Amino acid sequence: MERLELIAQAREVSSKGQIKDMRKMDVVPAVVYGKKVDNTLVSVGRKELYQALNTSAGANILIDLLIEGDKKRKETVMVKEIQKHPIKDIFLHVDFIGISLEDKIQVKVPISFIGEPVGVKEGGVPSIQLREVIVETLPTDIPEYLEVDISQLDIGASLNVSDLMIPEGAEVMGDPEETIISVLAPTAEEEPMEEEEILEEGAEESAEEEGESEE
């Protein structure tokens, strides 16, 4: 699992005006908390935070947060929650949660589909039910994704959570029989009506309407 350092500045409780000024200076207000971590208000650079969250690890990136202030300290954290502007693509606030590298945690891990189902080549339609699953593992062993080979999937067949390739030491939470992907039979298309049939059908409808009006 990818791991990087991010510098944070300890801060005091800020007013709305002060927080607004921070954001204008490309600084994102944040908070650090956890079972073994003292709740701490901090701020981080918007650019540095964006870079940290745009690696192959995505939201599961491990961060060594270097907190500078009266007492400098380092906390290993992950991103718990991010608030974004409803219109602009900018961060408004971030919650960091302190973790222990020796304790297993549960995280969402995306599924990577390998190959193209043979059923799709025959006209079938792929139907994906799950794109990610919850995995319990040590923070340093979090996989970037879980692979599943779908190349042999025929029309009417499906694959379940139990078919995922799970790394040693990791465990997928939930029902192992839950479907992640299936290949559906193609829907039959109605044959186009011939011009003569359309004219006959129109004539019949007109005759029915005339009969109803006479009644």
Residue pairs with C-beta under 8 A, 6 or more apart in sequence:
1 57
1 60
1 61
1 62
1 139
1 140
1 141
1 142
1 143
1 144
2 55
2 56
2 57
2 61
2 62
3 61
3 62
3 63
3 64
3 140
4 52
4 55
4 61
4 62
4 63
4 64
5 63
5 64
5 65
5 66
6 44
6 48
6 49
6 52
6 63
6 64
6 65
6 66
7 44
7 45
7 48
7 66
7 68
8 30
8 32
8 42
8 43
8 44
8 65
8 66
8 67
8 68
9 42
9 43
9 44
9 67
9 68
9 69
10 40
10 41
10 42
10 67
10 68
10 69
10 70
11 29
11 41
11 42
11 43
12 41
13 41
14 22
14 29
14 41
19 29
22 28
22 29
22 43
23 29
23 90
23 92
26 45
26 46
26 47
27 43
27 44
27 45
27 46
28 43
28 44
28 45
28 46
28 49
28 91
28 92
28 93
28 94
29 41
29 42
29 43
29 92
29 93
30 41
30 42
30 43
30 44
30 93
30 94
30 95
30 96
31 39
31 40
31 41
31 42
31 93
31 95
31 96
32 39
32 40
32 42
32 65
32 67
32 75
32 77
32 96
32 97
32 98
33 39
33 40
33 95
33 96
33 97
33 98
34 75
34 77
34 97
34 98
34 99
35 98
36 98
36 100
37 75
37 77
37 97
37 98
40 67
42 65
42 67
42 96
44 94
46 90
46 91
49 91
49 94
50 91
52 61
52 63
53 59
53 61
53 79
53 82
55 61
56 144
57 142
57 144
58 110
58 144
59 78
59 79
59 108
60 78
60 107
60 108
60 109
60 142
60 144
61 78
61 79
62 76
62 78
62 99
62 139
62 140
62 142
63 76
63 77
63 78
63 79
63 96
64 74
64 75
64 76
65 74
65 75
65 76
65 77
65 96
66 72
66 74
67 73
67 74
67 75
75 96
75 98
76 98
76 99
76 100
76 101
76 139
77 96
77 97
77 98
77 99
78 96
78 97
78 99
78 105
78 107
78 139
79 94
79 95
79 96
79 97
80 95
80 96
80 97
81 94
81 95
82 91
82 93
82 94
82 95
83 91
83 92
83 93
83 94
84 90
84 91
84 92
85 91
85 92
99 105
99 139
100 139
101 138
101 139
101 140
102 138
103 138
103 139
104 136
104 137
104 138
105 136
105 137
105 138
105 139
106 134
106 135
106 136
106 173
107 134
107 135
107 137
107 142
108 132
108 133
108 134
108 135
109 132
109 133
109 134
109 135
109 142
109 143
109 144
109 145
109 146
110 131
110 132
110 144
110 145
110 146
111 130
111 131
111 132
111 133
111 145
111 146
111 147
111 148
111 164
111 180
112 145
112 146
112 147
112 148
113 128
113 148
113 150
113 181
114 147
114 148
114 149
114 150
114 151
115 149
115 150
115 151
116 150
116 151
117 124
117 126
117 150
117 151
117 152
117 153
117 154
117 183
118 151
118 152
118 153
118 154
119 126
119 153
119 154
119 155
119 156
119 157
119 183
120 126
120 183
122 154
122 155
123 155
123 186
124 154
124 155
124 183
124 184
124 185
124 186
125 183
125 184
125 185
125 186
125 187
126 150
126 181
126 182
126 183
126 184
127 181
127 182
127 183
127 184
128 180
128 181
129 178
129 179
129 180
129 181
129 182
130 161
130 178
130 179
130 180
130 181
133 146
133 161
133 164
133 172
133 173
133 174
133 180
134 172
134 173
134 174
135 142
135 143
135 146
135 166
135 170
135 171
135 172
135 173
136 170
136 171
136 172
136 173
137 143
137 167
137 169
137 170
137 171
138 169
141 167
141 169
141 170
143 167
143 170
146 164
146 165
146 166
146 172
147 164
147 165
148 159
148 163
148 164
148 165
148 180
148 181
150 159
150 181
153 159
153 181
153 182
153 183
154 183
155 183
155 184
155 185
156 182
156 183
156 184
156 185
157 182
157 183
158 179
158 180
158 181
158 182
158 183
159 179
159 180
159 181
159 182
160 176
160 177
160 178
160 179
160 180
161 172
161 174
161 175
161 176
161 177
161 178
161 180
162 176
162 177
163 180
164 172
164 180
166 172
193 201
